[in-house]
Amino acid sequence: MTIAAESSAKFGAHRGRTQMGYLILLLPLLVYLGLFYAYPVAAMMFRSIHEPRWTADNFVQIFDTGVYLHVLWLTVRIGLIVTFASLLLGYPVAYVLARVDRAKSNLLIILVLVPFWTSILVRTYAWMVLLGRQGIINQLLLSLGIIDEPVRLLNTTFAVYVAMIHVLLPFMILPLYGVMRGIDENL
């Protein structure tokens, strides 16, 4: 009994030192976050309610002005649609990745990861070229006789949806794949 108690006491003391070591290692990061994130956000919040006098008028104005509410609603709507579309497109891809053999799965994962190897600026510019008035999509629609004159595709919410889904789709596929890979196929 005494050996177990002594061992437990030593382990507890060692565990306390280990946890303190982790906290000491975290200290520079916490100071950095405090200085460059928490302080600026707190200062901005303080200034937003303390302009010559204490008031919440700045926050009330957000909900009184229709422009702010419209922008907030548009942001939420785009976020929900992009998330749902990414889920609809990403789920089948993740399912196939999880169910094929390892060699095919590795090849397909590389194809999913290819967009990460290209700068987001390059991908955005590519979508601008594709969706522009003289872009490939308009030229294809014109040559097929589907439209008579170029359609405005660029600078629309449709273009935002397409580009955001393209950028965020791998972020939907990879976590779904990770979860599906761990599920027993016999279930």
C-alpha positions as CSV (number, residue, x, y, z in Angstrom):
1,M,0.0,0.0,0.0
2,T,2.7,2.4,0.9
3,I,4.5,1.9,-2.4
4,A,1.4,2.6,-4.4
5,A,0.7,5.8,-2.4
6,E,4.3,7.0,-2.8
7,S,4.2,6.2,-6.5
8,S,0.9,8.0,-6.9
9,A,2.3,11.0,-5.0
10,K,5.4,11.1,-7.2
11,F,3.2,10.8,-10.4
12,G,0.9,13.6,-9.2
13,A,3.9,15.9,-8.5
14,H,5.4,15.1,-11.9
15,R,2.0,15.7,-13.6
16,G,1.8,19.1,-11.9
17,R,5.3,20.1,-13.2
18,T,4.4,18.9,-16.7
19,Q,1.2,21.0,-16.7
20,M,3.1,24.0,-15.5
21,G,5.7,23.4,-18.2
22,Y,2.9,23.4,-20.8
23,L,1.5,26.7,-19.4
24,I,5.0,28.3,-19.6
25,L,5.3,27.2,-23.2
26,L,1.9,28.7,-23.9
27,L,2.8,32.0,-22.3
28,P,4.5,33.6,-25.4
29,L,1.6,32.7,-27.6
30,L,-1.0,34.0,-25.1
31,V,1.0,37.3,-24.8
32,Y,1.1,37.6,-28.6
33,L,-2.6,36.9,-29.0
34,G,-3.4,39.4,-26.2
35,L,-1.3,42.2,-27.8
36,F,-2.3,41.7,-31.4
37,Y,-5.8,40.3,-31.2
38,A,-7.5,40.8,-27.8
39,Y,-6.3,44.4,-27.2
40,P,-7.2,45.8,-30.6
41,V,-10.7,44.2,-30.5
42,A,-11.3,45.4,-26.9
43,A,-10.0,48.9,-27.9
44,M,-12.3,49.0,-30.9
45,M,-15.3,47.9,-28.8
46,F,-14.4,50.5,-26.2
47,R,-14.2,53.3,-28.8
48,S,-17.5,52.2,-30.4
49,I,-19.4,52.9,-27.2
50,H,-17.3,55.7,-25.8
51,E,-17.2,58.6,-28.3
52,P,-17.2,61.8,-26.3
53,R,-19.9,60.2,-24.2
54,W,-21.0,56.6,-23.4
55,T,-23.6,55.5,-25.8
56,A,-24.8,52.4,-27.7
57,D,-26.1,54.5,-30.6
58,N,-23.5,53.0,-33.0
59,F,-24.8,49.5,-32.3
60,V,-28.5,50.6,-32.5
61,Q,-27.7,52.2,-35.9
62,I,-26.7,48.8,-37.3
63,F,-30.2,47.5,-36.7
64,D,-32.0,50.7,-37.6
65,T,-30.3,51.2,-41.0
66,G,-31.6,48.9,-43.7
67,V,-28.3,48.7,-45.6
68,Y,-26.6,47.0,-42.6
69,L,-29.4,44.5,-42.2
70,H,-29.4,43.8,-46.0
71,V,-25.6,43.2,-46.0
72,L,-25.9,41.0,-42.9
73,W,-28.7,38.9,-44.5
74,L,-26.8,38.6,-47.8
75,T,-23.7,37.4,-45.9
76,V,-25.7,34.8,-44.0
77,R,-27.6,33.7,-47.1
78,I,-24.4,33.3,-49.1
79,G,-22.7,31.4,-46.3
80,L,-25.6,29.0,-45.9
81,I,-26.0,28.4,-49.7
82,V,-22.2,27.8,-50.1
83,T,-22.1,25.4,-47.1
84,F,-25.1,23.5,-48.4
85,A,-23.8,23.3,-52.0
86,S,-20.4,22.2,-50.7
87,L,-22.0,19.5,-48.7
88,L,-24.1,18.3,-51.6
89,L,-21.1,18.2,-53.9
90,G,-18.5,17.0,-51.3
91,Y,-20.5,14.2,-49.7
92,P,-20.5,11.9,-52.7
93,V,-16.9,12.6,-53.4
94,A,-15.9,11.8,-49.8
95,Y,-18.1,8.7,-49.9
96,V,-16.3,7.4,-53.0
97,L,-12.9,8.3,-51.5
98,A,-13.8,6.3,-48.4
99,R,-15.1,3.2,-50.2
100,V,-12.5,2.7,-53.0
101,D,-9.3,0.8,-52.4
102,R,-6.3,2.6,-50.9
103,A,-4.4,3.2,-54.2
104,K,-7.4,4.8,-56.0
105,S,-8.2,6.7,-52.8
106,N,-4.7,8.2,-52.7
107,L,-4.9,9.3,-56.3
108,L,-8.3,10.9,-55.8
109,I,-7.1,12.7,-52.7
110,I,-4.3,14.2,-54.7
111,L,-6.9,15.5,-57.1
112,V,-8.9,17.0,-54.2
113,L,-5.7,18.6,-52.9
114,V,-4.6,20.2,-56.2
115,P,-6.5,23.4,-55.6
116,F,-4.4,24.0,-52.4
117,W,-1.3,24.1,-54.6
118,T,-2.6,27.1,-56.6
119,S,-2.8,30.5,-55.0
120,I,-6.3,31.8,-54.3
121,L,-5.5,34.9,-56.3
122,V,-4.8,32.8,-59.4
123,R,-8.0,30.8,-58.9
124,T,-10.0,34.0,-58.5
125,Y,-8.5,35.5,-61.6
126,A,-9.2,32.2,-63.5
127,W,-12.9,32.5,-62.5
128,M,-12.8,36.1,-63.7
129,V,-11.5,35.0,-67.1
130,L,-14.1,32.2,-67.3
131,L,-17.1,34.3,-66.2
132,G,-16.2,37.5,-68.0
133,R,-18.3,39.0,-70.9
134,Q,-15.8,37.7,-73.4
135,G,-15.0,34.7,-71.2
136,I,-15.0,31.0,-72.2
137,I,-18.5,30.3,-70.7
138,N,-20.1,33.2,-72.6
139,Q,-18.3,32.2,-75.8
140,L,-19.5,28.6,-75.5
141,L,-23.1,29.6,-74.9
142,L,-22.9,31.9,-77.9
143,S,-21.4,29.3,-80.2
144,L,-24.1,26.7,-79.1
145,G,-26.8,29.2,-79.9
146,I,-28.2,29.2,-76.3
147,I,-27.8,33.0,-76.0
148,D,-27.7,35.8,-78.5
149,E,-25.5,38.2,-76.6
150,P,-23.0,37.8,-73.7
151,V,-24.6,37.4,-70.3
152,R,-23.4,39.2,-67.3
153,L,-21.9,36.4,-65.1
154,L,-19.1,38.3,-63.4
155,N,-19.8,40.5,-60.4
156,T,-23.0,38.6,-59.5
157,T,-24.0,36.5,-56.5
158,F,-23.8,33.5,-58.9
159,A,-20.1,34.2,-59.4
160,V,-19.6,34.5,-55.7
161,Y,-21.3,31.2,-55.1
162,V,-19.2,29.4,-57.8
163,A,-15.9,30.8,-56.7
164,M,-16.5,30.2,-53.0
165,I,-17.7,26.7,-53.6
166,H,-14.6,26.0,-55.6
167,V,-12.3,27.4,-52.9
168,L,-14.2,25.7,-49.9
169,L,-15.1,22.3,-51.4
170,P,-11.8,20.6,-50.4
171,F,-12.4,21.8,-46.8
172,M,-15.8,20.0,-46.9
173,I,-14.5,16.8,-48.6
174,L,-11.4,16.1,-46.5
175,P,-13.1,16.1,-43.0
176,L,-16.0,14.1,-44.4
177,Y,-13.6,11.6,-45.9
178,G,-11.7,11.4,-42.6
179,V,-14.9,10.5,-40.7
180,M,-16.2,8.1,-43.4
181,R,-12.9,6.3,-43.6
182,G,-13.3,5.4,-39.9
183,I,-16.8,4.0,-40.3
184,D,-17.0,0.2,-40.6
185,E,-18.3,-0.8,-44.0
186,N,-20.4,-3.6,-42.6
187,L,-22.7,-1.2,-40.7
